[in-house]
Amino acid sequence: MAILASRQKLSSADINKLRSIKPGLAVDFQLSFPTTVKRVRSEFIGADGRKILIFKFPDEKKFGPLRDGLYVDSNIIVRLVLEETGEIIAFKSKVRAITMSPIHAVWVNYPEAVQIQGLRAEKRAQIRVPCELNALRGNISAEHKNKLAEGMILDISASGCRVGVTRKGREKIEDKHIMLEVSAPGQQEDFRFKSEIMNIRMDELYFYYGLRFEEKNHYTEALLDRLMVSP
């Protein structure tokens, strides 16, 4: 489902969703720097009623210097996933304060509007499974193996998956159509999925490839039977 248009003011349902955010929940900050935009990870600490939301200052050892993009009166975009419903919440806000004690924290104004992406219609499983991304040469039906990268499947459904690949020493994969392969110990052959790269995102450490399986086959059902977790 596409992200809904921002509402002009918060509804009671929006407020309840914001109130349901639990301390310790991981969040994503989108920061604007003079020459670039960077997304970094943070953590929700708490709220002061409907005035302020408080987050941990992102780890600069991991994400690099942030002071040119994260400072008092700067605008940031916050994204998070509600644990209970799986809905994605996004909002734009202004940094009210940055404090050092008792914890290095970012205080932002309570949002005036939010965007909500609804539940996925398709069941997905969050997993950690090693995989290979291999090139398809010539006719897409050919399965000639030419390794592009090794990675980790982070979530999977019947129609596709998301794969993380370390950026260290690697360039972004330019191939549009690839073969995803997952080792299947004890089986006669590995699980293989002809896939199309639908989107590519990145942070300081990883490329994240959103893959769509180009055809359903017995590999899909067999792998999902092993990996999908019943609710």
C-alpha positions as CSV (number, residue, x, y, z in Angstrom):
1,M,0.0,0.0,0.0
2,A,1.3,3.4,-0.9
3,I,2.1,5.9,1.9
4,L,-1.0,8.0,2.5
5,A,-0.9,11.8,2.0
6,S,0.0,13.8,5.1
7,R,-3.0,14.9,7.1
8,Q,-3.3,18.6,8.0
9,K,-3.7,17.7,11.7
10,L,-3.3,14.7,13.8
11,S,-6.4,12.5,14.2
12,S,-7.0,10.7,17.4
13,A,-5.9,7.5,15.7
14,D,-2.6,9.1,14.7
15,I,-2.1,10.3,18.3
16,N,-2.8,6.8,19.6
17,K,-0.2,5.3,17.2
18,L,2.4,7.8,18.3
19,R,1.6,7.1,22.0
20,S,2.1,3.4,21.3
21,I,5.8,3.8,20.4
22,K,7.8,2.0,23.0
23,P,11.1,3.1,24.5
24,G,13.9,1.3,22.9
25,L,12.2,1.0,19.4
26,A,14.7,1.5,16.6
27,V,14.0,4.5,14.3
28,D,15.5,6.0,11.2
29,F,16.5,9.6,10.9
30,Q,16.8,11.3,7.5
31,L,19.2,14.2,7.8
32,S,19.9,17.0,5.2
33,F,23.6,18.1,4.9
34,P,24.9,20.9,2.8
35,T,25.8,18.5,-0.1
36,T,23.9,15.3,0.7
37,V,21.1,13.5,2.5
38,K,22.0,10.8,5.0
39,R,19.9,8.2,6.8
40,V,21.1,7.0,10.2
41,R,19.7,4.9,13.0
42,S,18.5,6.0,16.4
43,E,16.3,4.8,19.2
44,F,13.2,6.2,20.8
45,I,13.6,7.2,24.5
46,G,10.3,8.7,25.4
47,A,7.9,11.7,25.1
48,D,6.8,14.7,27.0
49,G,3.0,14.6,26.5
50,R,2.1,15.9,23.1
51,K,5.0,18.5,23.1
52,I,8.3,16.6,22.6
53,L,9.6,13.3,21.3
54,I,13.0,12.2,22.6
55,F,15.5,10.0,20.7
56,K,19.1,8.9,21.3
57,F,21.7,10.9,19.4
58,P,22.9,8.6,16.6
59,D,26.3,6.9,17.1
60,E,28.8,9.1,15.3
61,K,31.4,6.3,15.6
62,K,29.2,4.3,13.3
63,F,27.6,7.0,11.1
64,G,30.4,9.6,11.0
65,P,30.1,13.3,12.0
66,L,26.5,14.5,12.1
67,R,26.6,18.0,13.5
68,D,26.2,19.6,10.0
69,G,22.9,17.8,9.6
70,L,21.6,17.4,13.1
71,Y,21.4,20.6,15.2
72,V,18.9,22.8,17.0
73,D,16.2,24.1,14.5
74,S,17.2,21.6,11.8
75,N,14.4,19.7,10.1
76,I,14.6,15.9,10.2
77,I,12.4,13.1,8.9
78,V,11.7,10.2,11.3
79,R,10.6,6.8,10.2
80,L,9.7,3.8,12.4
81,V,7.8,0.5,12.3
82,L,5.2,-0.1,15.0
83,E,5.9,-3.5,16.5
84,E,2.2,-4.4,17.2
85,T,0.8,-3.7,13.7
86,G,3.8,-3.6,11.4
87,E,2.7,-0.2,10.1
88,I,5.4,2.3,9.0
89,I,5.1,5.8,10.5
90,A,6.9,8.7,9.0
91,F,6.8,12.4,9.9
92,K,8.8,15.6,9.5
93,S,9.8,17.6,12.6
94,K,12.1,20.3,13.9
95,V,14.9,19.6,16.4
96,R,14.1,21.5,19.6
97,A,17.2,20.7,21.6
98,I,20.2,18.4,21.8
99,T,21.4,17.4,25.3
100,M,24.5,15.6,26.6
101,S,23.3,14.6,30.1
102,P,22.0,12.3,31.5
103,I,22.1,10.8,28.0
104,H,23.1,12.2,24.6
105,A,19.7,12.9,23.2
106,V,17.8,14.6,20.4
107,W,14.5,16.4,21.4
108,V,12.1,17.1,18.5
109,N,8.8,18.8,18.3
110,Y,5.7,16.6,18.3
111,P,4.7,16.2,14.7
112,E,1.8,18.2,13.2
113,A,1.1,15.5,10.5
114,V,2.1,11.9,9.9
115,Q,2.3,9.5,6.9
116,I,1.2,5.9,7.5
117,Q,2.0,2.9,5.3
118,G,-0.5,0.2,6.0
119,L,0.1,-3.5,6.7
120,R,1.6,-5.6,4.0
121,A,-1.1,-7.7,2.4
122,E,1.4,-10.5,2.1
123,K,2.9,-12.4,4.9
124,R,6.6,-11.8,5.3
125,A,9.2,-13.3,7.6
126,Q,12.2,-11.5,9.1
127,I,15.1,-13.9,8.8
128,R,18.9,-14.0,8.6
129,V,19.9,-16.4,5.8
130,P,23.2,-16.3,3.8
131,C,22.8,-16.1,0.0
132,E,24.5,-15.4,-3.2
133,L,23.5,-12.9,-5.9
134,N,24.6,-14.3,-9.3
135,A,24.5,-12.8,-12.8
136,L,22.4,-14.2,-15.6
137,R,24.3,-14.0,-18.9
138,G,22.6,-14.1,-22.3
139,N,19.1,-15.5,-22.3
140,I,17.5,-14.9,-19.0
141,S,16.4,-18.6,-18.9
142,A,20.0,-19.6,-18.8
143,E,21.4,-20.3,-15.4
144,H,25.1,-19.7,-15.9
145,K,26.6,-18.8,-12.6
146,N,28.7,-15.6,-12.2
147,K,28.8,-14.4,-8.6
148,L,28.1,-10.7,-8.1
149,A,28.0,-10.7,-4.3
150,E,27.4,-12.6,-1.1
151,G,24.7,-11.3,1.2
152,M,22.1,-12.0,3.8
153,I,18.3,-12.3,3.2
154,L,16.7,-10.0,5.8
155,D,13.1,-10.7,5.0
156,I,11.2,-12.9,2.6
157,S,7.7,-13.5,1.2
158,A,6.2,-15.6,-1.6
159,S,6.9,-12.8,-4.1
160,G,10.2,-11.5,-3.1
161,C,12.8,-10.6,-0.5
162,R,15.2,-8.0,0.8
163,V,19.0,-8.7,0.7
164,G,21.7,-6.9,2.6
165,V,25.2,-6.8,1.1
166,T,28.2,-5.2,2.7
167,R,29.5,-2.1,0.9
168,K,33.2,-2.7,1.8
169,G,35.2,-3.3,-1.3
170,R,32.0,-3.6,-3.5
171,E,30.2,-1.5,-6.1
172,K,26.5,-1.4,-6.5
173,I,25.1,-4.2,-8.6
174,E,24.1,-2.8,-12.0
175,D,22.4,-6.0,-13.3
176,K,18.6,-5.7,-13.4
177,H,17.9,-9.5,-13.6
178,I,19.9,-11.8,-11.3
179,M,19.8,-15.3,-9.8
180,L,19.4,-15.5,-6.0
181,E,20.8,-18.7,-4.6
182,V,20.4,-20.1,-1.1
183,S,22.4,-23.1,0.2
184,A,20.2,-26.1,1.0
185,P,22.3,-28.7,3.0
186,G,21.0,-32.2,2.5
187,Q,19.2,-31.3,-0.7
188,Q,20.2,-32.4,-4.2
189,E,20.5,-28.7,-5.3
190,D,20.4,-25.3,-3.8
191,F,17.3,-23.0,-3.8
192,R,17.4,-20.8,-6.8
193,F,15.2,-17.8,-7.6
194,K,15.3,-15.8,-10.9
195,S,14.8,-12.3,-9.5
196,E,14.5,-8.7,-10.6
197,I,16.1,-5.9,-8.6
198,M,13.2,-3.5,-7.9
199,N,15.0,-1.0,-5.7
200,I,18.4,-0.3,-4.1
201,R,19.0,1.5,-0.9
202,M,22.1,2.0,1.2
203,D,23.5,3.2,4.5
204,E,27.0,3.7,5.7
205,L,27.7,-0.1,5.7
206,Y,25.3,-1.9,3.4
207,F,23.5,-2.0,0.1
208,Y,19.9,-3.2,0.5
209,Y,18.4,-4.9,-2.6
210,G,14.7,-5.3,-2.9
211,L,14.1,-8.4,-5.1
212,R,11.0,-9.6,-6.9
213,F,10.9,-13.3,-7.8
214,E,10.2,-13.5,-11.5
215,E,8.4,-16.8,-11.3
216,K,6.9,-19.0,-8.6
217,N,8.4,-22.5,-8.4
218,H,8.8,-25.4,-6.0
219,Y,11.9,-23.7,-4.6
220,T,9.7,-20.8,-3.3
221,E,7.3,-23.0,-1.4
222,A,10.0,-25.3,-0.1
223,L,12.1,-22.4,1.2
224,L,9.1,-20.6,2.7
225,D,8.0,-23.8,4.5
226,R,11.3,-23.8,6.2
227,L,11.6,-20.1,7.0
228,M,8.2,-18.6,7.5
229,V,7.1,-18.3,11.1
230,S,3.5,-18.9,11.9
231,P,1.8,-16.0,13.7
